[in-house]
């Protein structure tokens, strides 16, 4: 089921796009503003205690953030498994389905660029897991809920990476792609949990520039969609191999 050579040079462009997409998801207007209260709740502390930088509070928050990231990563890996399996089941129709997905992704990108607005993408669906703050298991459940329920906010970007996973050559590669997306989204949570007292200025700067971040997200989606539609992602992979022959040693 899993290929021996999951990671190689041809995988790098899609992996880079997946990681950047994860970071942009973290910086999105419906995720970044709720990061401090979410981390504080999961760690069983207040935002003030987390901001004070006390070792005990920081340790609890960091542990909770780790299990939160494990929760959302679980869901993303399942999505990668499903998307890859679907791509293999589609056989020869996979390329056609990829082109259709590319058009849809470009439409989503135009929405985030502000060319037009799609109403349902401006709403959020959140899943309430109840009063489970302060425990590792509760943080894991919140991670599951975050991945499942923070739609349609994460939906367009996550759908784009799932579409790329569908077009990959094997189930292992598709799951690896979603793992890279999970890393792009999850690592910033861990960084904020570990260094929150020192990141106030950076987070305030990012909140002030939400509009620009959304446009960057739209440009990324539109470009990846265009690559999916035209097959340019494969051409880009070959160009990388020709330009940087040393990368052929990967895989």
Backbone as a ProteinNet text record, in pm:
[ID]
protein_1_A
[PRIMARY]
XXXXXXXXXXXXXXXXXXXXXXXXXXXXXXXXXXXXXXXXXXXXXXXXXXXXXXXXXXXXXXXXXXXXXXXXXXXXXXXXXXXXXXXXXXXXXXXXXXXXXXXXXXXXXXXXXXXXXXXXXXXXXXXXXXXXXXXXXXXXXXXXXXXXXXXXXXXXXXXXXXXXXXXXXXXXXXXXXXXXXXXXXXXXXXXXXXXXXXXXXXXXXXXXXXXXXXXXXXXXXXXXXXXXXXXXXXXXXXXXXXXXXXXXXXX
[TERTIARY]
83.6	0	86.6	186.9	276	398.2	432.6	550.8	676.5	785.7	913	963.1	950.6	1001.8	887.4	853.7	744.5	791.7	910.1	961.8	1072.8	1054.1	1157.4	1149.1	1236.5	1241.9	1111.8	1044.6	918.9	809.5	825.3	727.4	744.8	863.6	898.3	807.3	773.1	687.1	551.4	487.6	359	374.4	484.2	507.9	529.8	603.4	625.5	492.6	409.3	278.6	192.9	200.6	121.5	164.9	296.2	345.2	305.3	325.1	286.4	137.2	58.2	-86.9	-123.2	-50.7	-76.4	-46.8	64.9	99.3	-5.4	-47.6	-148	-280.6	-313.4	-434.3	-426	-308.1	-289.7	-308.2	-261.9	-268.7	-403.3	-496.9	-625.2	-706.8	-800.2	-877	-961.2	-994.4	-1077.8	-995.9	-862.4	-778.6	-689.2	-608.1	-510.1	-570.5	-682.2	-733.8	-773.2	-809.4	-856.1	-744	-620.7	-512.2	-482.3	-459	-428	-537.5	-666	-767.2	-782.8	-767.2	-776	-663.9	-542.1	-429.1	-445.7	-490.3	-510.4	-617.3	-728	-836.6	-789.2	-717.5	-671.3	-572.5	-492	-395.1	-451.5	-577.1	-638.6	-584.6	-541.8	-490.6	-563	-536.6	-592.1	-491.2	-539.5	-449.4	-345.3	-385.4	-290.8	-180.9	-218	-117.5	-23.8	-80.7	2.6	98.3	49	130.7	238.5	219.1	318.9	444.6	433.3	550.6	598.1	510.6	550.8	573.1	675.6	716.2	604.4	532.5	427.1	315.7	271.6	165.5	211.7	335.1	386.6	393.7	437.7	446.5	310.2	207.6	73.2	19.1	41.8	-7.8	64.3	195.1	271.4	228.7	205	159.2	22.1	-67	-200.4	-191.6	-104.3	-88.9	-39	52	105.1	-7.6	-91.9	-201.6	-307.5	-326.3	-416.6	-368.2	-238.5	-181.3	-191.9	-173.3	-189.4	-333.4	-429.3	-569.2	-599.9	-559.6	-589.7	-510.2	-387.3	-307	-372.1	-437.3	-508.1	-611.9	-691	-795.1	-734.2	-629	-567.7	-508.4	-448.9	-394.1	-505.5	-618.9	-733	-782.1	-786	-825.1	-726.4	-597.2	-496.4	-513.2	-543.8	-567.7	-687.4	-797.7	-917.7	-897.7	-832	-810.1	-719.5	-614.2	-522.5	-591.1	-670.3	-742.3	-841.6	-908.5	-1001.4	-928.2	-811	-733.4	-693.7	-653.4	-616.6	-737.6	-853.2	-974.7	-1023.9	-998.3	-1044.5	-965.9	-844.8	-765.5	-740.7	-779.6	-755.6	-832.8	-941.8	-1022.4	-964.4	-853.9	-795	-749	-691.6	-643.8	-760.6	-870.9	-989	-1043.8	-1051.5	-1099.8	-1006.3	-875.4	-779.1	-798.6	-832.9	-857.4	-982.9	-1087.2	-1209.2	-1178	-1100.6	-1060.4	-979.8	-895.1	-816.5	-904	-1010	-1102.1	-1169.7	-1212.9	-1278.1	-1182.2	-1057.6	-956.8	-931.6	-929.1	-910.8	-1028	-1149.1	-1266.8	-1252.1	-1207.2	-1183.4	-1076.3	-970.9	-863.8	-912.4	-998.5	-1053.4	-1137.6	-1205.6	-1282.5	-1189.7	-1079.9	-989.4	-913	-895.7	-833.2	-926.5	-1054.5	-1151	-1211.4	-1189.4	-1247.8	-1399.1	-1447.9	-1589.3	-1595.4	-1709.9	-1724.3	-1825.2	-1789.4	-1878.5	-1932.2	-2063.4	-2122.6	-2088.1	-2098.5	-2079.2	-1934.9	-1839.4	-1699.7	-1671.4	-1765.6	-1747.8	-1811.2	-1863.5	-1922.5	-1833.8	-1849.3	-1771.6	-1864.3	-1822.3	-1891.6	-1796.4	-1830.2	-1742.1	-1810.9	-1733.1	-1785.7	-1753.1	-1855.4	-1836.5	-1811.5	-1696.7	-1663.2	-1692.9	-1754.4	-1789.2	-1676.5	-1692.1	-1594.1	-1483.1	-1380	-1271	-1135.2	-1134.1	-1008.2	-921.3	-789.4	-696.8	-651.4	-683.9	-639.6	-585.3	-490.9	-433.2	-538.7	-624.1	-729.3	-826.7	-861.4	-950.1	-887.4	-756.9	-688	-687.5	-669.2	-673.2	-811.6	-917.6	-1053.8	-1077.3	-1025.2	-1038.7	-965.2	-852.2	-781.1	-864.1	-929.5	-1019.9	-1133.2	-1192.5	-1304.2	-1260.8	-1141	-1088.2	-1075.9	-1017.5	-996.7	-1128.8	-1224.5	-1353.8	-1443.1	-1441.3	-1544.7	-1509.5	-1381.4	-1346.2	-1361.1	-1479	-1512.8	-1621.9	-1633	-1552.9	-1420.4	-1379.9	-1256.6	-1136.8	-1117.2	-1005.4	-1039.5	-1168.3	-1213.3	-1144.5	-1140.4	-1077.9	-930.7	-854.2	-711	-691.3	-763.7	-752.2	-797.1	-905	-951.6	-848.6	-776.5	-670.6	-561.8	-516.5	-409.8	-460.9	-587.1	-644.6	-650.8	-680.4	-683	-544.4	-442.3	-304.8	-270.5	-317.6	-293.3	-358.6	-477.4	-549	-469.4	-393.7	-319	-180.1	-140	-9.6	-12	105.8	115.3	78.6	73.9	46.2	-16.3	-72	-139.3	-40.6	79.1	179.8	216.3	228.8	263.8	150.4	26.9	-86.5	-96.4	-76.8	-80.2	36.5	153	268.2	239.4	167.5	134.7	44.8	-54.6	-141.1	-66.5	33.4	115.7	195.4	244.7	318.4	224.5	101.9	3.3	-23.2	-38.4	-60.8	56.4	178.8	296.3	293.2	254.5	247.3	144.9	35	-68.1	-35.6	22.2	42.7	166.2	277	399.5	380.7	308.9	288.1	212.6	119.6	52.2	154.1	246.4	347.5	441.9	476.5	565.9	499.5	371.3	299.7	288.5	260.3	248.5	379.6	491.5	621.6	673.7	639.4	701.3	598.2	478.4	370.7	408.5	473.4	504.8	591.3	669.1	758.8	699.1	578.3	522.7	407.9	384.3	271.4	278.2	395.9	410.5	391.1	447.4	434.7	290	218.3	78.5	-7.8	21.7	-52.5	-29	95.4	126.5	48.2	43	-29	-179.1	-233.5	-376.7	-406.9	-313.3	-334.6	-328.4	-267.2	-247.5	-328.3	-442.1	-524.8	-568.4	-600.4	-644.2	-537.8	-413.1	-304	-279.1	-289.5	-269.4	-375	-499.1	-606	-579	-526.2	-494.8	-379.1	-279.3	-170.5	-226.1	-318.9	-383.7	-456.9	-529	-601.1	-508	-395	-298.6	-239.5	-209.9	-156.4	-258.2	-384.3	-487.2	-504.2	-512	-534.3	-419.7	-296.4	-179.5	-175.7	-200.6	-201.1	-313.4	-430.8	-540.8	-504.6	-435.6	-391.3	-293	-201.7	-106.7	-178.7	-282.2	-358.3	-433	-486.9	-565.3	-478.2	-358.3	-271.7	-168.9	-156	-53.6	84.8	91.6	221.3	297.4	227.7	297.6	401	364	459.6	574.6	540.1	645.4	740.3	685.3	767.8	861.4	811.3	895.4	1013.5	986.5	1094.7	1193.3	1140.9	1229.2	1322.7	1269	1351.4	1462.8	1427.8	1528.1	1636.5	1595.7	1693.7	1782.7	1723.2	1796.8	1885.2	1837.3	1911.9	1929	2021.5	2037.4	2062.7	2122.1	2152.9	2027.1	1912.6	1787.3	1741.9	1797.8	1761.8	1804.3	1891.6	1934.3	1825.5	1720.9	1611.2	1534.2	1486.3	1401.5	1480.2
-120.1	0	124.4	127.6	242.2	213	308.9	293.3	310.3	251.8	264.4	407.8	467.7	602.7	703	739	833.3	975.3	1008.2	1143.7	1144.2	1224.5	1243	1384.9	1418	1555.8	1598.1	1505.5	1539.3	1573.6	1527	1552.4	1691.3	1750.1	1872	1991.9	2020.3	2136.7	2127.8	2009.7	1992.4	2001.4	1946.4	1952.4	2095.7	2173.3	2313.8	2389.7	2365.8	2431	2390.8	2262.8	2214.4	2280.9	2294.8	2356.5	2504.1	2575.1	2716.7	2731.2	2640.6	2644.8	2625.4	2537.6	2517.6	2642.5	2709	2833	2941.1	2952.2	3052.5	3021.4	2892.9	2854.9	2903.4	2888.4	2935.6	3087.3	3159.3	3305.1	3360.3	3272.8	3318.1	3391.2	3476.6	3558.1	3478.5	3354.3	3276.7	3181.3	3182.7	3097.5	3180.8	3269.7	3342.8	3415.4	3486.9	3560.8	3473	3346.6	3262	3175.4	3188.2	3101.8	3121.6	3245.6	3259.1	3206.8	3244.7	3189.2	3038.4	2983.6	2838.9	2768.4	2818.5	2757	2766.2	2881.8	2898.9	2803.2	2792.2	2702.7	2558.5	2514.9	2376.3	2346.6	2445.9	2426.2	2444.9	2487.4	2508	2628.4	2732.2	2854.9	2971.8	3092.3	3212.1	3268.5	3355.1	3419	3502.2	3566	3645.2	3558.2	3440.1	3348.9	3299.4	3273.3	3228.9	3339.9	3464.2	3577.7	3610.2	3570.5	3598.1	3514.2	3406.2	3325.9	3236	3204.3	3115.5	2975	2907.6	2777.6	2675	2672.7	2572.7	2592	2717.8	2746.8	2717.8	2755.2	2732	2583.1	2503.2	2359	2297.2	2339.9	2285.8	2324.9	2448.4	2495.4	2424.1	2406.2	2340.3	2194.5	2125.6	1987	1979.1	2070.7	2073.4	2102.3	2195.4	2228.6	2108.6	2030.6	1912.1	1812.6	1785.8	1691.6	1749.6	1879.6	1945.2	1922.8	1942.4	1923	1776.2	1683.7	1542.1	1512.1	1578.7	1558.2	1603.9	1726.8	1775.4	1697.4	1653.9	1575.9	1441.6	1382.4	1256.1	1269.2	1376.1	1398.3	1422.5	1503.3	1534.4	1409.2	1320.6	1197.4	1108	1106.3	1029.1	1087.7	1221.5	1286.5	1251.7	1252.9	1216.2	1073	982	842.5	830.5	899	891.5	952.4	1069	1135.4	1052.3	994.9	912.9	787.1	723.9	603.4	635.4	751.6	792.6	813.8	877.4	900.4	770.2	670.9	542.1	470.9	482.6	417.2	479.4	608.5	676.1	633.8	582.9	535	642.6	614.2	706.8	835.4	835.5	956.9	1053.3	1013.6	1097.5	1231.6	1231.1	1356.1	1451.9	1397.3	1481.4	1538.3	1453.4	1500.2	1606	1590.6	1689.6	1823.9	1822.6	1948.7	2018	1939	1996.4	2057	1983.9	2035.1	2163.1	2169.5	2290.7	2411.8	2394	2505	2550.8	2454.2	2488.3	2563.9	2518.6	2584.7	2727.4	2748.3	2883	2973.4	2918.3	2995.1	3036.8	2942.5	2975.9	3083.8	3071.6	3170.5	3309.2	3317.6	3447.4	3507.3	3422.5	3470.9	3538.2	3470.4	3525.9	3646.7	3654.5	3773.6	3892.8	3871.2	3980.2	4015.2	3930.8	3957.6	3947.9	3852.7	3841.2	3763.8	3762.1	3693.6	3580.4	3465.6	3350.2	3345.6	3362.7	3384.1	3279.7	3150.1	3048	3039.6	3094.8	3093.4	3199.2	3289.6	3391.7	3352.6	3230.3	3181.3	3073.8	3052.6	2950.7	2848.4	2722	2615.8	2559	2575.4	2528.9	2418.8	2320.8	2209	2230.6	2223.3	2240.2	2104.3	2086	1958.6	1958.8	2063.6	2067.4	2119.1	2105.3	2156.3	2053.9	2062.7	1965	2033.5	2155.7	2225.4	2167.6	2179	2139.9	1996.1	1919.5	1781.4	1752	1656.8	1619.2	1555.9	1471.2	1407.3	1511.2	1610.2	1716.5	1796.1	1822.8	1895.7	1814.3	1681.8	1596	1601.7	1595.6	1604.4	1739.5	1845.6	1977.1	1982.8	1913.7	1906.4	1836.9	1727.6	1658.8	1751.4	1820.8	1910.3	2025.4	2077.8	2188.9	2148.1	2030.7	1984.8	1955.8	1898.8	1866.1	1988.8	2075.8	2177.6	2317.5	2346.9	2484.9	2505.3	2475.8	2492.7	2598.1	2669.9	2654.5	2729.2	2779.6	2857.6	2780.3	2656.6	2575.5	2499.4	2491.3	2405.1	2426.9	2549.7	2568.9	2530.2	2571.3	2538.6	2389.2	2332.6	2189.6	2108.7	2153.6	2084.5	2087.4	2197.8	2207.6	2104.2	2093.2	1998	1854.6	1830.3	1697	1662.7	1762.4	1738.9	1704	1773.2	1739.8	1597.9	1560.1	1424.2	1321.2	1353.5	1263.5	1239	1340.6	1330.8	1269.4	1245.9	1184.1	1037.3	979.1	844.7	731.7	755.7	647	698.3	605.4	643.4	702.3	644.9	698.1	841.5	873.9	1009.8	1105.3	1062.6	1149	1178.7	1076.7	1097.6	1185.7	1166.7	1250.4	1396.6	1422	1559.3	1624.4	1550	1604	1616.7	1531.1	1545.1	1674.7	1710.3	1836.6	1954.6	1946.5	2052.6	2064.6	1950.7	1951.3	2016	1991.9	2054.3	2204.8	2249.7	2393.3	2462.5	2394.1	2450.5	2429.7	2314.3	2278.7	2339.7	2351.2	2405.2	2546.5	2636.7	2769.1	2763.8	2668.7	2652.9	2620.9	2530.9	2493.2	2609.6	2686.8	2801.1	2905.4	2933.8	3031.3	2979.6	2850.3	2793.6	2805.3	2788.9	2791.1	2931.5	3026.3	3159.2	3271.9	3245.2	3343.5	3480.1	3486.5	3619.5	3705.7	3641.5	3717.2	3746.4	3697.4	3705.9	3805.2	3883.2	3976.8	4073	4131.4	4227.3	4163.3	4042	3973.4	3937.1	3889.4	3851.5	3973.6	4083.9	4207.5	4255.8	4245.1	4283.3	4198.6	4068	3979.8	4007.7	4040.1	4073.7	4200.3	4296.4	4420.8	4398.9	4290.2	4265.8	4146	4120.6	4007.2	4015.3	4135.3	4150.6	4105.6	4145.2	4106.1	3955.7	3899.4	3755.7	3679.2	3727.5	3661.8	3668.4	3779.9	3791.8	3700.8	3686.8	3592.4	3450.8	3418.8	3288.4	3268.5	3372.3	3363.2	3343.5	3415.6	3402.6	3261.8	3206.8	3071.1	2972.2	2984.1	2892.2	2903	3025.9	3045.7	2985.3	3005.5	2955.1	2803.1	2743	2596.9	2540.7	2606.5	2562.1	2566.3	2672.3	2683.7	2571.8	2542.8	2434.4	2299.9	2279.4	2155.4	2145.9	2257.8	2259.3	2231.8	2287.6	2279.2	2166.5	2103.1	2001.3	2058.6	2189	2255.5	2212.5	2152.4	2110.8	2003.4	1910.1	1806.7	1868.9	1962.7	2030.4	2105.4	2166.7	2239.5	2144.1	2024.3	1924.4	1885.8	1864	1829.1	1944.9	2067.7	2184.4	2191.4	2163	2163.3	2059.1	1939.4	1833.9	1872.7	1938.9	1981.3	2093.4	2183.8	2300	2266.3	2176.8	2138	1986.1	1934.3	1788.9	1717	1787.8	1723.5	1675.7	1740.8	1701.1	1563.4	1512.3	1379.2	1270.6	1308.6	1212.4	1183.2	1270.5	1244	1122.1	1041.8	929.1	807.2
0	0	0	82.4	86.4	1	-86.3	-168.5	-86.5	-137.2	-65.8	-74.2	-193	-213.6	-202.1	-79.9	-58.2	-85.5	-37.2	-51.7	-156.7	-260.8	-361.2	-413.1	-508.9	-557.4	-623.8	-692.7	-758.7	-658.5	-535.3	-430	-367.9	-383.7	-311.8	-344.1	-471.2	-496.5	-426.8	-433.8	-367.8	-216.4	-163.2	-18.7	26.8	-51.9	-17.1	-16.2	-119	-124.3	-5.1	34.9	147.8	278	297.9	421.7	428.1	317.2	313.1	335	276.6	295.7	442.7	512.2	654.1	735.6	705.3	776.4	749.6	623.3	589	657.8	671.3	745	889.6	949.9	1087.5	1096.6	994.2	995.1	949.3	915.1	861.8	968.5	926.9	1022.8	1120.6	1087.3	1179.6	1266	1253.3	1336.9	1429	1371.8	1451.8	1572.8	1558.4	1674.8	1792.7	1767.4	1877.7	1935.9	1883.5	1929.9	2078.5	2128.7	2272.1	2364.2	2347.1	2437.7	2424.5	2305.2	2287.2	2363.2	2347.6	2416.7	2567.7	2615.7	2759.3	2810.6	2736.8	2777.9	2782.5	2676.8	2672.2	2784.2	2821.7	2928.1	3067	3076.6	3206.8	3280.4	3204.3	3264.3	3200.5	3251.5	3190.2	3089.9	3001.9	2906.4	2979.8	3090.3	3170.1	3228.1	3279.4	3334.2	3224.1	3107.3	2995.9	2953.1	2953	2914.5	3015	3142.3	3244.9	3226.3	3148.8	3117.4	3229.9	3326.1	3434.6	3380.8	3434	3380.4	3389.4	3500.9	3519.1	3416.7	3399.9	3303.1	3161.5	3131.4	2996.3	2966.4	3065	3044.7	3017.7	3092.4	3072.5	2936	2897.7	2767.8	2653.5	2666.5	2561.1	2545	2656.6	2649.6	2584.7	2623.3	2563.5	2413.4	2374.5	2232.8	2154.5	2213.4	2146.5	2117	2215.6	2194.9	2100.5	2103	2008.5	1864.8	1842.4	1709.2	1667.6	1762.8	1731.3	1689.3	1753.8	1718.5	1577.1	1543.9	1408.8	1304	1339.4	1244.7	1216	1315.5	1295.2	1185.1	1192.8	1092.6	954.9	949.4	820	755.4	836.2	780	724.9	793.6	743.9	611.6	603.8	478.5	367.3	399.9	301.1	254	346.9	311.4	218	252.9	170.4	32.7	27.5	-101	-191	-133.9	-213.6	-264.4	-177	-218.2	-329.6	-318.7	-423.3	-555.2	-549.1	-669.4	-737.2	-657.6	-714.6	-772.6	-704.5	-753.3	-883.1	-900.5	-1022	-1144.9	-1124.7	-1237.1	-1340.9	-1466.1	-1576.2	-1566.1	-1487.6	-1472.9	-1371.2	-1307	-1203	-1258.1	-1378.8	-1437.4	-1464.4	-1516	-1541.2	-1411.5	-1309.1	-1179.5	-1123.6	-1146.8	-1100.4	-1168.2	-1296.7	-1368.4	-1314.3	-1288.2	-1230	-1093.1	-1013	-882.1	-896.1	-1000.4	-1023.5	-1048.6	-1127.1	-1154	-1025	-942.3	-815.9	-724.6	-719.8	-635.8	-684.3	-814.5	-868.3	-830.2	-827.7	-785	-639.2	-554.2	-414	-400.9	-483.4	-478.3	-513.7	-613.5	-652.6	-540.7	-464.5	-348.6	-247.7	-211.8	-111.8	-164.1	-295	-352.9	-353.1	-326.1	-320.8	-455.5	-558.4	-689.5	-680.6	-602.4	-567.7	-437	-373.1	-245.8	-258.3	-202.6	-195.3	-52.9	-38.5	93	196.4	161.1	264.3	312.2	234.8	278	383.9	406.7	509	641.6	647.7	772.3	831	961.3	1030.6	1092.6	1091.2	1161.6	1264.5	1392.1	1497.9	1577.1	1619.2	1695.7	1842.9	1928.8	2072.6	2135	2200	2262.2	2412.3	2461.1	2601.9	2688.3	2818.9	2914.9	2932.9	2850	2856	2867.6	2914.5	2925.9	3036.2	3018.2	3123.1	3119.8	3015.9	3009.3	2870.3	2863.8	2735.3	2645.7	2703.8	2625.5	2570.4	2654	2606.9	2493.9	2503.6	2397.3	2267.9	2280.8	2162.1	2097	2178.5	2125	2057.7	2117.3	2055.4	1921.9	1912	1784.6	1678.9	1716.8	1624.7	1581.8	1679.4	1650	1561.6	1588.2	1508.3	1361.7	1338.6	1201.7	1131.4	1204.2	1145	1130.4	1230.8	1240.4	1196.8	1178	1142.8	992.3	947.1	806.4	796.3	686	565.1	569.3	686.2	694	639.6	688.9	641.8	514.8	481.8	373.7	240.4	186.5	55.3	52	152.8	154.1	175.3	272.4	299.2	178.1	112	-7.2	-119	-129	-230.1	-205.2	-81.4	-49.6	-64.1	-28.3	-48.3	-196.6	-280	-425	-477.1	-425.8	-463.9	-418.7	-299.3	-249.9	-341	-391.4	-481.6	-609.4	-650.8	-776.5	-757.8	-632.3	-608.2	-648.5	-661.9	-716	-621.7	-492.7	-399.9	-272.2	-194.6	-70.5	29.3	36.1	127.9	96	-31.9	-72.1	-40.2	-62.7	-31.4	117	199.7	344.5	388.9	325.5	359	328.8	220.2	182.6	287.6	335.6	440.7	572.7	596.3	716.4	711.6	591.7	576.7	600.6	550	576.4	727	794	938.8	1011.5	961.8	1023.2	1004.7	886	861.8	949.8	977.8	1065.8	1212.7	1246.2	1386.2	1450.4	1375.5	1435.1	1490.5	1420.1	1479.2	1612.3	1628.7	1758.2	1866.4	1836.9	1935.9	1965.1	1862.6	1882.8	1970.8	1943.8	2026.9	2169.8	2187	2321.1	2397.9	2329.3	2396.2	2421.5	2333.5	2341.2	2344	2392.4	2385.7	2444	2559.9	2614.9	2522.9	2434.4	2347.1	2209.8	2184.7	2050.3	2038	2143.9	2140.1	2023.5	1999.7	1890.7	1754.9	1737.2	1608.6	1579.3	1681.1	1659.7	1633.2	1700	1674.3	1532	1484.9	1347.1	1247.9	1272.6	1181.4	1183.9	1302.1	1308.7	1230.5	1232.4	1158	1006.9	965.8	822.5	773.4	837.1	799.4	652.8	606.7	468.5	369.8	395.5	306.9	313.4	433.8	448.7	369.9	373.6	298.9	148.8	101.5	-41.8	-80.5	7	-19.3	-28.6	61.8	57.8	-73.7	-118.3	-244.3	-362.6	-362.1	-471.4	-474.7	-356	-349.6	-405	-360.6	-408.4	-559.5	-610.2	-752.8	-833.9	-786.9	-858.7	-857.8	-740.8	-732.6	-819.1	-817.2	-902.2	-1048.9	-1090.9	-1229.8	-1264.3	-1173.6	-1195.1	-1208.7	-1124.3	-1132	-1263.7	-1310.1	-1434.1	-1555.9	-1556.2	-1674.4	-1666.9	-1551.3	-1534.6	-1514	-1484	-1470.9	-1345.9	-1248.6	-1127.5	-1160	-1246.8	-1288.4	-1367.6	-1456	-1533.3	-1441.7	-1335.7	-1240.4	-1166.7	-1135.9	-1068.9	-1156.7	-1286.8	-1379.2	-1393.8	-1393.2	-1402.7	-1282.4	-1163.6	-1042.3	-1054	-1104	-1118.3	-1218.1	-1327.7	-1427.8	-1376.4	-1296.1	-1247.3	-1128.6	-1043.2	-922.8	-923.2	-1002.2	-1015.1	-883.2	-786.5	-658.1	-587.4	-617.4	-553.2	-597.6	-706.8	-753.2	-653.6	-558.9	-458.4	-357.2	-349	-258	-307.6	-212.2	-246	-289.4
[MASK]
+++++++++++++++++++++++++++++++++++++++++++++++++++++++++++++++++++++++++++++++++++++++++++++++++++++++++++++++++++++++++++++++++++++++++++++++++++++++++++++++++++++++++++++++++++++++++++++++++++++++++++++++++++++++++++++++++++++++++++++++++++++++++++

